[in-house]
Amino acid sequence: MKFKFEKLVVWQQAMDFGEEVFNTSGSFPREEIFNLTSQIRRAADSIALNISEGAIGQSTPEFKKFLGYSIRSISEVVTCLHKAIRRKYITQARFDKLYEDCFNLMNMLVALRKKLI
């Protein structure tokens, strides 16, 4: 038996996204380990974490609230990506890919939140 959230495509994609961000941020300079590296990893992981927390045994309004937290985490990741490209830690192509992933995740979360009664 699977947990309810494991069946959600948005959770599955958020899990994959968290791993992409983790791998990408591994190349950030050592002096960023407690700053930007930590921040972007925590924000990216929070997307899937909030989806799962909201989906388990919560009311619909509570689930919607946690989906909102996931959306906020996406905006945090996007800001970190902007910092990373400005500091030349990532290429434009990598920025574009992760930015597009963020945009797609956000749209999926907004659609799911609207679908909930």
N, CA, C and O of each residue as an XYZ file, in Angstrom:
468
protein
N       0.839     -1.190      0.000
C       0.000      0.000      0.000
C       0.878      1.245      0.000
O       1.784      1.388      0.822
N       0.598      2.116     -0.913
C       1.351      3.357     -1.002
C       0.686      4.447     -0.177
O      -0.523      4.440      0.056
N       1.514      5.373      0.249
C       0.967      6.573      0.844
C       0.297      7.379     -0.258
O       0.715      7.328     -1.415
N      -0.721      8.107      0.096
C      -1.491      8.897     -0.868
C      -0.592      9.829     -1.691
O      -0.749      9.930     -2.908
N       0.332     10.497     -1.036
C       1.164     11.476     -1.737
C       2.106     10.839     -2.745
O       2.492     11.489     -3.717
N       2.489      9.573     -2.536
C       3.410      8.918     -3.462
C       2.796      8.710     -4.842
O       3.512      8.531     -5.827
N       1.484      8.733     -4.904
C       0.781      8.570     -6.177
C       0.683      9.883     -6.950
O       0.368      9.882     -8.140
N       0.950     10.990     -6.285
C       0.838     12.301     -6.925
C       2.036     12.557     -7.840
O       3.185     12.510     -7.400
N       1.760     12.823     -9.101
C       2.829     13.104    -10.070
C       3.626     14.332     -9.641
O       4.844     14.372     -9.815
N       2.957     15.320     -9.089
C       3.658     16.533     -8.665
C       4.651     16.216     -7.536
O       5.729     16.807     -7.488
N       4.308     15.306     -6.642
C       5.238     14.906     -5.580
C       6.435     14.176     -6.197
O       7.580     14.431     -5.824
N       6.167     13.270     -7.140
C       7.239     12.525     -7.796
C       8.206     13.476     -8.505
O       9.423     13.316     -8.416
N       7.653     14.461     -9.205
C       8.505     15.418     -9.910
C       9.256     16.332     -8.941
O      10.397     16.718     -9.194
N       8.603     16.670     -7.836
C       9.276     17.486     -6.822
C      10.443     16.722     -6.203
O      11.483     17.305     -5.898
N      10.264     15.418     -6.021
C      11.356     14.588     -5.505
C      12.534     14.595     -6.476
O      13.680     14.766     -6.059
N      12.261     14.412     -7.753
C      13.318     14.441     -8.777
C      14.000     15.807     -8.814
O      15.222     15.903     -8.925
N      13.193     16.852     -8.719
C      13.726     18.211     -8.758
C      14.680     18.455     -7.588
O      15.738     19.061     -7.762
N      14.311     17.989     -6.416
C      15.178     18.146     -5.246
C      16.542     17.515     -5.471
O      17.563     18.059     -5.052
N      16.555     16.364     -6.135
C      17.837     15.699     -6.424
C      18.647     16.484     -7.450
O      19.870     16.568     -7.344
N      17.968     17.059     -8.441
C      18.669     17.874     -9.438
C      19.324     19.082     -8.786
O      20.478     19.404     -9.071
N      18.585     19.744     -7.913
C      19.125     20.914     -7.224
C      20.291     20.503     -6.322
O      21.311     21.190     -6.269
N      20.137     19.392     -5.622
C      21.220     18.900     -4.758
C      22.495     18.687     -5.575
O      23.571     19.139     -5.186
N      22.367     18.004     -6.698
C      23.535     17.723     -7.541
C      24.134     19.000     -8.126
O      25.355     19.159     -8.166
N      23.278     19.901     -8.573
C      23.756     21.154     -9.156
C      24.489     21.996     -8.122
O      25.551     22.550     -8.407
N      23.925     22.095     -6.922
C      24.524     22.945     -5.894
C      25.816     22.360     -5.328
O      26.561     23.051     -4.632
N      26.077     21.107     -5.622
C      27.320     20.487     -5.179
C      28.553     21.123     -5.790
O      29.658     20.972     -5.268
N      28.371     21.831     -6.889
C      29.512     22.487     -7.539
C      29.681     23.943     -7.100
O      30.589     24.627     -7.572
N      28.819     24.420     -6.206
C      28.967     25.780     -5.695
C      30.260     25.860     -4.881
O      30.718     24.852     -4.342
N      30.846     27.049     -4.790
C      32.092     27.195     -4.018
C      31.921     26.801     -2.549
O      30.837     26.914     -1.978
N      32.994     26.349     -1.971
C      32.981     25.890     -0.574
C      32.487     26.967      0.396
O      31.827     26.660      1.389
N      32.806     28.212      0.106
C      32.387     29.289      1.019
C      30.870     29.490      1.037
O      30.353     30.218      1.885
N      30.165     28.857      0.118
C      28.698     28.951      0.068
C      28.006     27.797      0.794
O      26.777     27.761      0.848
N      28.765     26.857      1.351
C      28.185     25.638      1.927
C      27.124     25.942      2.989
O      26.116     25.239      3.062
N      27.330     26.966      3.805
C      26.365     27.291      4.849
C      25.423     28.420      4.439
O      24.577     28.844      5.227
N      25.568     28.899      3.226
C      24.719     29.986      2.749
C      23.851     29.517      1.581
O      22.837     28.851      1.784
N      24.249     29.863      0.379
C      23.408     29.587     -0.787
C      23.213     28.094     -1.032
O      22.112     27.672     -1.386
N      24.242     27.300     -0.854
C      24.114     25.853     -1.075
C      23.069     25.260     -0.132
O      22.175     24.532     -0.564
N      23.185     25.569      1.128
C      22.232     25.064      2.116
C      20.821     25.591      1.851
O      19.850     24.840      1.934
N      20.712     26.865      1.538
C      19.402     27.491      1.333
C      18.659     26.887      0.146
O      17.476     26.564      0.255
N      19.343     26.732     -0.984
C      18.667     26.210     -2.171
C      18.296     24.742     -1.990
O      17.253     24.303     -2.475
N      19.130     23.990     -1.305
C      18.817     22.578     -1.054
C      17.613     22.436     -0.134
O      16.724     21.623     -0.390
N      17.582     23.220      0.931
C      16.452     23.134      1.860
C      15.154     23.573      1.194
O      14.108     22.958      1.400
N      15.222     24.635      0.397
C      14.022     25.120     -0.290
C      13.521     24.091     -1.304
O      12.319     23.838     -1.394
N      14.437     23.504     -2.060
C      14.039     22.508     -3.062
C      13.437     21.274     -2.397
O      12.440     20.736     -2.879
N      14.031     20.823     -1.302
C      13.496     19.663     -0.592
C      12.145     19.975      0.051
O      11.297     19.091      0.179
N      11.946     21.216      0.452
C      10.686     21.605      1.089
C       9.484     21.472      0.164
O       8.354     21.327      0.631
N       9.716     21.519     -1.122
C       8.595     21.399     -2.071
C       7.913     20.048     -1.877
O       6.711     19.994     -1.618
N       8.663     18.969     -1.999
C       8.098     17.626     -1.832
C       7.681     17.366     -0.387
O       6.659     16.726     -0.140
N       8.472     17.861      0.570
C       8.156     17.636      1.976
C       6.800     18.227      2.350
O       6.029     17.596      3.074
N       6.507     19.415      1.870
C       5.220     20.043      2.184
C       4.055     19.362      1.481
O       2.957     19.289      2.034
N       4.278     18.863      0.272
C       3.220     18.112     -0.416
C       2.866     16.878      0.405
O       1.689     16.606      0.645
N       3.867     16.143      0.831
C       3.610     14.909      1.579
C       2.994     15.202      2.941
O       2.071     14.509      3.368
N       3.496     16.216      3.619
C       2.947     16.540      4.939
C       1.486     16.960      4.849
O       0.672     16.588      5.695
N       1.162     17.727      3.834
C      -0.219     18.177      3.670
C      -1.169     17.081      3.243
O      -2.355     17.123      3.568
N      -0.664     16.105      2.521
C      -1.523     15.045      1.976
C      -1.894     13.983      3.004
O      -2.897     13.288      2.841
N      -1.107     13.853      4.048
C      -1.337     12.783      5.024
C      -2.291     13.246      6.111
O      -1.968     14.122      6.914
N      -3.473     12.642      6.122
C      -4.413     12.819      7.211
C      -4.848     14.237      7.502
O      -5.292     14.534      8.611
N      -4.731     15.093      6.549
C      -5.116     16.485      6.757
C      -6.451     16.758      6.082
O      -6.874     16.030      5.184
N      -7.085     17.791      6.518
C      -8.306     18.244      5.861
C      -7.922     18.914      4.539
O      -6.753     19.225      4.307
N      -8.897     19.128      3.697
C      -8.636     19.796      2.415
C      -8.069     21.199      2.615
O      -7.101     21.558      1.944
N      -8.641     22.008      3.519
C      -8.033     23.331      3.729
C      -6.580     23.245      4.209
O      -5.741     24.063      3.833
N      -6.297     22.241      5.047
C      -4.936     22.066      5.535
C      -4.006     21.648      4.389
O      -2.877     22.131      4.301
N      -4.471     20.762      3.521
C      -3.681     20.336      2.371
C      -3.394     21.532      1.466
O      -2.271     21.699      0.990
N      -4.413     22.363      1.229
C      -4.219     23.556      0.404
C      -3.162     24.477      1.011
O      -2.355     25.067      0.292
N      -3.174     24.594      2.333
C      -2.197     25.437      3.016
C      -0.777     24.918      2.761
O       0.133     25.697      2.476
N      -0.598     23.610      2.863
C       0.730     23.034      2.634
C       1.149     23.132      1.168
O       2.337     23.281      0.879
N       0.207     23.053      0.253
C       0.542     23.261     -1.160
C       1.023     24.694     -1.362
O       1.920     24.951     -2.165
N       0.426     25.615     -0.633
C       0.886     27.003     -0.672
C       2.318     27.136     -0.169
O       3.100     27.913     -0.717
N       2.662     26.387      0.865
C       4.047     26.393      1.359
C       4.992     25.865      0.281
O       6.098     26.380      0.118
N       4.560     24.840     -0.454
C       5.384     24.301     -1.540
C       5.614     25.350     -2.617
O       6.721     25.484     -3.139
N       4.571     26.088     -2.944
C       4.685     27.145     -3.958
C       5.661     28.222     -3.485
O       6.464     28.723     -4.271
N       5.592     28.572     -2.220
C       6.530     29.566     -1.670
C       7.965     29.050     -1.721
O       8.896     29.816     -1.972
N       8.142     27.762     -1.485
C       9.481     27.180     -1.563
C      10.022     27.263     -2.986
O      11.219     27.465     -3.192
N       9.140     27.106     -3.956
C       9.569     27.246     -5.357
C      10.087     28.656     -5.613
O      11.113     28.826     -6.271
N       9.391     29.667     -5.102
C       9.854     31.037     -5.319
C      11.205     31.266     -4.650
O      12.025     32.038     -5.147
N      11.430     30.605     -3.538
C      12.723     30.693     -2.856
C      13.819     30.057     -3.711
O      14.916     30.603     -3.824
N      13.521     28.905     -4.310
C      14.492     28.251     -5.195
C      14.810     29.158     -6.378
O      15.974     29.306     -6.751
N      13.789     29.764     -6.966
C      14.002     30.648     -8.117
C      14.931     31.804     -7.741
O      15.824     32.160     -8.509
N      14.723     32.377     -6.580
C      15.592     33.468     -6.134
C      17.020     32.976     -5.937
O      17.969     33.666     -6.308
N      17.178     31.809     -5.368
C      18.515     31.218     -5.216
C      19.165     30.955     -6.574
O      20.371     31.141     -6.736
N      18.370     30.526     -7.537
C      18.911     30.311     -8.886
C      19.415     31.622     -9.482
O      20.463     31.659    -10.128
N      18.664     32.690     -9.261
C      19.121     34.000     -9.739
C      20.435     34.398     -9.073
O      21.330     34.934     -9.727
N      20.547     34.134     -7.773
C      21.810     34.416     -7.073
C      22.944     33.583     -7.664
O      24.049     34.082     -7.878
N      22.654     32.304     -7.927
C      23.682     31.398     -8.447
C      24.178     31.832     -9.818
O      25.377     31.771    -10.088
N      23.285     32.262    -10.676
C      23.738     32.661    -12.017
C      24.463     34.007    -11.964
O      25.431     34.219    -12.695
N      24.005     34.906    -11.113
C      24.696     36.194    -10.972
C      26.119     36.007    -10.443
O      27.028     36.762    -10.790
N      26.295     34.997     -9.604
C      27.616     34.721     -9.039
C      28.424     33.769     -9.920
O      29.543     33.378     -9.587
N      27.819     33.411    -11.054
C      28.475     32.551    -12.046
C      28.777     31.150    -11.503
O      29.806     30.561    -11.833
N      27.876     30.623    -10.670
C      28.015     29.262    -10.144
C      27.372     28.244    -11.067
O      27.703     27.059    -11.013
N      26.453     28.696    -11.918
C      25.776     27.806    -12.867
C      25.756     28.470    -14.239
O      25.882     29.688    -14.361
N      25.597     27.649    -15.254
C      25.514     28.162    -16.622
C      24.095     28.659    -16.904
O      23.153     28.356    -16.171
N      23.974     29.411    -17.960
C      22.652     29.887    -18.378
C      21.749     28.710    -18.731
O      20.560     28.716    -18.413
N      22.315     27.706    -19.384
C      21.525     26.526    -19.765
C      20.995     25.799    -18.523
O      19.846     25.357    -18.505
N      21.825     25.678    -17.497
C      21.394     25.006    -16.259
C      20.335     25.834    -15.548
O      19.349     25.296    -15.045
N      20.542     27.141    -15.510
C      19.548     28.045    -14.932
C      18.212     27.871    -15.642
O      17.175     27.702    -15.001
N      18.247     27.914    -16.980
C      17.016     27.811    -17.768
C      16.274     26.503    -17.494
O      15.049     26.496    -17.372
N      17.008     25.411    -17.399
C      16.393     24.102    -17.145
C      15.719     24.065    -15.774
O      14.561     23.666    -15.657
N      16.445     24.479    -14.746
C      15.890     24.450    -13.392
C      14.750     25.458    -13.232
O      13.775     25.195    -12.529
N      14.882     26.607    -13.885
C      13.825     27.620    -13.852
C      12.549     27.065    -14.483
O      11.456     27.245    -13.944
N      12.689     26.397    -15.615
C      11.532     25.790    -16.279
C      10.907     24.708    -15.394
O       9.683     24.608    -15.309
N      11.732     23.909    -14.746
C      11.216     22.908    -13.816
C      10.413     23.565    -12.697
O       9.343     23.079    -12.331
N      10.921     24.660    -12.159
C      10.203     25.398    -11.111
C       8.853     25.891    -11.618
O       7.835     25.767    -10.937
N       8.862     26.445    -12.808
C       7.625     26.981    -13.388
C       6.594     25.870    -13.573
O       5.416     26.050    -13.265
N       7.040     24.728    -14.074
C       6.131     23.597    -14.278
C       5.599     23.056    -12.957
O       4.411     22.753    -12.850
N       6.456     22.931    -11.955
C       6.012     22.477    -10.636
C       4.992     23.444    -10.045
O       3.980     23.022     -9.484
N       5.260     24.736    -10.171
C       4.334     25.730     -9.649
C       2.967     25.601    -10.309
O       1.939     25.630     -9.633
N       2.961     25.458    -11.622
C       1.685     25.322    -12.335
C       0.936     24.064    -11.915
O      -0.287     24.085    -11.785
N       1.653     22.984    -11.705
C       1.018     21.745    -11.247
C       0.419     21.916     -9.852
O      -0.691     21.454     -9.587
N       1.151     22.574     -8.971
C       0.669     22.784     -7.613
C      -0.545     23.712     -7.580
O      -1.498     23.471     -6.838
N      -0.505     24.766     -8.382
C      -1.649     25.686     -8.453
C      -2.880     24.949     -8.976
O      -3.982     25.124     -8.455
N      -2.690     24.131     -9.999
C      -3.813     23.362    -10.559
C      -4.367     22.372     -9.532
O      -5.583     22.235     -9.399
N      -3.494     21.691     -8.814
C      -3.950     20.756     -7.792
C      -4.709     21.475     -6.694
O      -5.755     21.007     -6.244
N      -4.195     22.588     -6.272
C      -4.852     23.368     -5.206
C      -6.235     23.840     -5.646
O      -7.178     23.826     -4.854
N      -6.360     24.255     -6.898
C      -7.665     24.703     -7.425
C      -8.642     23.539     -7.545
O      -9.849     23.712     -7.379
N      -8.109     22.347     -7.835
C      -8.949     21.158     -8.024
C      -9.559     20.673     -6.712
O     -10.641     20.087     -6.701
N      -8.862     20.918     -5.615
C      -9.353     20.465     -4.310
C     -10.611     21.251     -3.925
O     -10.688     22.468     -4.091
N     -11.564     20.524     -3.418
C     -12.852     21.170     -3.064
C     -12.748     21.861     -1.731
O     -13.721     22.456     -1.267
